[in-house]
Amino acid sequence: MISDLHHLATGTIRKHLFLAGIWVVSIALPVFLIARVGIQFFTPPPSDRLLMERDIALPDAFPDPARTAQNPFAPGVARSFDHFDFQVVDPQLHLLFLAHTGPNPDREHQVNPHFDPEADAKNDGNIIVFNTQQQKIVGLLPIPQVTGLTLDTDQHHVFAADSNDNIIYDINEKTMRISPIMLQENDSPDGLAYDQIDHLVLVANPGSPANPDETNAIERKNQNVTFINARTGKVVGRVRLGIDGKWGDDVGHVRFDPQLHRVFVAVQQLPNPDSTDPNLTPPTGAAWLVSIDPLTMKVVQRLHLPDTCITPHGLLIDPTVHIGFLACVDSNPASLIRIDLQKMAVISEKPWIVESKPDMLAFDRTLHLLYVASASGLTVFQQKGRSFKWLGSYSFGVNMHSLAVNEQTHELYIPLARMGGRPVLRIMRYNFEQYHD
């Protein structure tokens, strides 16, 4: 009897405690959640590292009847497969040159049956000239299919690579007069760099097929770095690079280190160009960073890159510490590696993850910031001396991979093919006032 009463009392106490617990939770939890919402509502979010300044509407990549003598830079409309490529800033004349390559001719023909890739490609694309002080477009150069751009700051000449016609155009910034420099047929120039010591324009040529109806293989002679005397406008030498595998090499960006007096270019052994496999990737363990002496125009060293780096393409050099930054496009995930150029050795560290399909790299030396522009967004790093750290990643829409930095104003120039139905130049800046670590 006593035992039954004890069990009954214990059960009653447990029931009351359970009900009391439920009551406390039902009251306390809403109060806690309301308090958290209140804190979030009244506490401002942390400032972004990248601040938006403005969007500048850009002209169309194609000839546009809206462009008139009264309105020579009329804003264009967004187009499928539109494309921007290299940019270059002249800090002395406050001019930004932006390659608006336009849609790939073959892809444009797929959606526009009236587009003739052979004839209309000659009008596909232009170079936009933007005044960074006046914050407005001041020129539109009718040079089609431009990829690489580089600057001779001494003479104020910009050099532009016409990949479709195998021409390097010499542009006088002060007169906007344009002079062509012919390359080999099927060189298909891409990236450019400038050797300010020897006054050489450095041209990275990945090449294009000579007989695409028969094979997509590229002749080895078209896989090269070409040297042009910037003062005479003459080709003075070539360094062949397509020495790997059965089909040679893909040639990435080219850069110059003035202190080491060396030219650097990334190469990747090509897979079968006639393969029908849509997921075919280049072979692993077949990528190199090549060092070239610009005086002898000979390869002096080839650094074998890690197996994790597949299709090295975007390349940038910090000559103050002789570190090269190299974007590995087809790595999974896409990544960035660093190279000690004095030792010609990959720095021992894990690859740095970046947004997919990285291409352009830009460096703000005074703020020690490295920007990696990819098809899917932008990744920001900070380098101080030899230390390196990730700061953030950002997305701005499809096919965002072109980037330039104005080191005087610390502004970023990001062309976007589709923003509000138009191509625009987005101008941003790093929030140095908030983040100056």
N, C-alpha and C positions, 0 to 999 in steps of 0.2 A: 504493500500500500504506500509506504513512505517512498519506495523506489519509483512507483508510478507518478506520485506527486512531484518528485524531483525532476523526472524526465519531462513532465508537463511544464513545469516552471522554466526549465532550461530551454525548451522549445519556444515558449512564449517570449523569453528574453531575446533569443536569436531572431525571432520574427520581428520584434520591435527594432532591434539593431539594424536588421536588413532594410526595414522600411525607412528608418532614419537615414541610413546611408544613401538610399535612393533619393530621399528628399534633399539631402545636402548636395548630391551630384546635380540634381535637376535645377537647383537654384544657383550653385556655384559655377557650373559650366557656362550657362548663358552670360552670367556676369563677367566671367573670364573672357569669353569671346567678344562681348561688347567692348570690354576694356582694350583688347588687342586691336579691334577695328578702330577704336578711337585714337589709339596711339599711332596707327598707320595713317589715319586720316590727317592728323595734325602734325605728324612728323614728315618733313619734305623728303622725297626720295634722294638718294645720293646722285650727285652731278655726273653726267656722262663724261667719259674721257674725250669724246669727239663731239664738237659743237657744230651744229648746222648754221651756216651763214646765209647762203642764198642759192637759188637755182637760176642758171642762165639758159634760156631757150636757144637751141642750136639750129643752124640751117640743115636742110635735107642733104643726104648723101648723093642724091640724084639731081640733075638739072631741074629747077623748080620755076614755073611761070610766075610764082608769087615774088620771086626775086627780081626787082626792078632797079633802075638807076636811083629812084627815090628810097627804095627799101632793099639794098643789096644783100642784107643778111637776114632776110625774112625767116622766121622760125619754120622748121619743117615738121613733118608728121612722123610718128613712130612707124617703123617698118619691121616686117619679119626678118629675122637673121641679121639685123643691123649690127655693125661691129665698129669698135674704136680700137686703135692700137697705140703705138708709142706717143709720148709727149716729151717736150723739152722746154725748159724755162731759161730765158736770158735775163738774169737779174739786173744787168746794167741797163738794158733797153726796156725792161719791164714788159717783155713779150712772152706769151705762151703759145707754142705751136702744137696743135693737136691733130693727129692723123685720124680722120674719119673715113675709114676704109669702106664702109657701107656693107651691104649684104654680100655674102659669097655668091659670085655669079652663077655657079651651078645650082645652089640652093634657091636663089631667086627665080631661076628658070623653072624650078619644080612647082612653085606657087603662082608664077606669072608666065603663062605660055607666050606672051608677047615680048618677053625679055630675051634678047639674043646674046648669049654669053660671049660670043666672039666679037660682035660689034659694040654692044652696049656696055661691056666691061670697061671700055675706054672712057666712059663718063660716070663710072661707078666709084664715087668717093672724092674727097678733097682734103685740103689741109685748112683748118680753122686757125686764124691768128687772133689771139685774145690779149688785150692790154690789161695787165694785172693791176695797174694803178687806177685806170679809168673804169675798170670793171665792165668792159664792153668788148664786143667783137669789132675788130678793126680791119680784118682782111679775110679773104676766102680764095685760096689758091687752087686752081682746077687741075690738080695732080691726082690721078686715080690710083686706087689700090696701094696706097702708101702703108708700109709697115713701120720700119725703123726710122728714127730721127736721132740726130746728134748735133752738137753745137761746137763751133770754133769760136770761143769767146774773144780771141785776139782780133779776128777779122770780122766778127759778127756775121758769120755765115752759118746757115742751117743746112744740113745734108739730109735728104729724104730718100728712102728706098722704095721704088716702084716695083713691087714683087711680080706684077703681071707682065711688065715690059722689059725687065732686067736692066733698069736704069737707076742710077743714083743722081738725084737732082741737087744742084748747088744753088741755094737760095740766098741772095744778098738781102739781109734784114732791112737795110736802110732804103733800098730801092725796090725790093721785092722782085728784082730781076731773077729769072730762073735759067740755069744752064744745065744741060744733060751730060752725064758721064756714062758711057755704055759699058755694060759688063758682058760676060759670055752669055750666049743663048742658053736658056734654061737654068741659069744660076739662081733665079728666084730669091733675091736678097730679103733678109728678115731684119735681124737686129743690127744696129750700128753703134760704134763707139768712136771716141776721138783720142788720139795720141798727141797731146799738146806739146810734147818735147820735140818730136820728129815731124810734127804737122802732117799726120797721117789719118785718113779716115779708114776705120776698120769695119769691114763688111762681113757679117756672118751669112753664108749662103748654104741653106739646106738643100737647094736644088729642086727641080721639078722634072717629071718624066718627059723624055724627048719624044716618045711615041706612045702616048697614053691609050691609044686604041689597041695597041699590041701588048703593052706591059706597063705597069706603074713603077717599075724599077727606075732608079735615078742613076745616071752615069756618075762614076767616081769623081771625075774632074769638076763636077758641079757641086760637090760636097767640100766646101773650102772656106777659108778666110781670105778675102781680097784686100790688098793695101792700095789706097789711092793717095797720091800727093795732093794735099788740100790747096796748095798754092798754084799748081799747074793744072789740076783737074785730070791728071793722067793716072791710069792704073800702072803701078810700079812693081807689083808682085802678087803671088798667090801662094798659099800654103794648103796643100791637099790634106783632107782629114778623113775621107771615107776609106779607111784601111781595115775596118773590122768586119768580120763575117762575110757572108755571101753577097749581101746587098749594101754594104757600107754603113754609114753613120747618119743619124739625124744630128744636125748642127744647131745648138742652142744659142743663147745670147753670148756676146763677146764684150769683154771689159779690159781696161788698161789700168795698171798700177804705176803711177809715175815715179814713185820712189824705188820700187823694184825694177822698173823699166822692163816690164813684161806684159805681154798680151795673154789673156786667159779666155778660154772658150770651153763650153761643156758639150760633150758628144755622147750619143747613145747608139749602140749597135741596132740596126733596123731589123724588124721581123720580115717575113715574106710579104712584099707589097701587093702581091696578087692573091693573097689568101682571101677566101670568102667568109672567114670566121669574124663576125662582128665584134667579138670580145677579145680578139687577138691583142696581146700586149708585147712589148719588147722583151727580149730575154733578160733575166736577172743576172747580176754580176758582170754586165757588159757595158758599163757606163764609166766615163773618164772625164777628168778635168785636164785640159791640155794647156801647157805653158809654151809661149812662142817668143823668141827674141825678135823685136821689130826691126833691128838693124840688119841681121842676117836673114830674116824671114824664114827661120827654121824652127821646128819643134825642138825644145830643149828638155822637156820632161812631160810625162803622162802619169797622172795620179789615178790609180784604180779606185773608184768610189765604192762605198759599201753596197752589198747586195740589196739592202733595203731601199736604196736610192734608184728608182726606175724612171727613166726619161728626165734627166736633169735638164732644165731649160732656162728659167729665170735666174740671172746671175747679177750680183752686185758686190762691190768691193769697198771696204772702209780702208783707205790707204794710210790712215793715221796709225792703225794697229796691224795692218796687212792681214785682215781677216776677210775671206770671201763667204758670201751667203748664197746658197744654191738651193733652188726650189725643185723638189722631186715630184713631177706631175702625176705619174702613174703609180706611185707608191700607194699602199693601202694601210693606213690612211695617207693622204697627201701630207708631205712633210718638208721641213727645211733643215739643211745641215750646214755646219760652219767648217771652214777650212783655214788652217794656218798656212798662208801663202809663202811665208819665208821658209818654212820647213817642208812645204808641199805635203801636208799631212792633215787628214780629217781630225777635227777636235773630238776627243773621246767623250761623248755624251749621247744621251738618247736623242733621236731625231725630234725636232720640234713640230708639233702638229699644227697645220694651217688649214684654211678653208679649201674645199676641193677645187681642182684644176688651177693651181697657182701659176702666175705668169709674171707680171711686172713687180719689181721690187724698187722701193724708193727709200732714201735715207735723209733724215734731218739731223745733220751733224751737230748743230749747236744744242739741240734738245736730246741728242743721243737716242733717237727713235727710228726704228726700222718698220716700214710698212710693206706688207705682202698682199698684193691685190690678186684675187682669184675670181674665177667665173661665178662663184657663189658668195663672195664677200671679201672682207678685209680683215687681216690679222695684224695686230700691233705688238711690237716687242721693244724693249729698252736695252740698250747696250752701253755700259760704262766700262771703259778699258776693255778687259776680256770677259767681264761678267755679262750675263745675258738672262733676261726673264720675259715671260709672256705677260702682256697687259690686258688684252681683250680681243674679241672678235665681233665683227659687225656685218650685217647683211643689208644690201641696198637694191635688191631685185636681181633679175636675170642678167647673165652675161656681163657682169661687172668685173673687169680685169685690167683696166687701164688706170694709171695713177701717176701723178707728178706732185712734187713738193716744192713750194716756194720757201727757201730757207731764210729769206728776209722777213717775211710775214708769218711764216710757219703755217701757211694755208695749204690745204690739200685740194687737188683738182681731180674730180672723179666724174668722167663722162658716163651717163646712163642712157641706154638706148630707148627705154620706155618709162616715162614718168609723166603722168597726166596726158597721155596720148602724144607726147613729143619727146625728141631726144633733148637732153639737158646736160649742162655742165654743173655738177653739184660742187659747191665750194664749202669746205669745212675747215676747222682748225682744232688742234689739240688743246684741251682745257688745261693750259699750263698753270693758270692761277690756282686751280684746285688740286692738280696733280703735278707737283714739281719735285717729286722724290728722285 
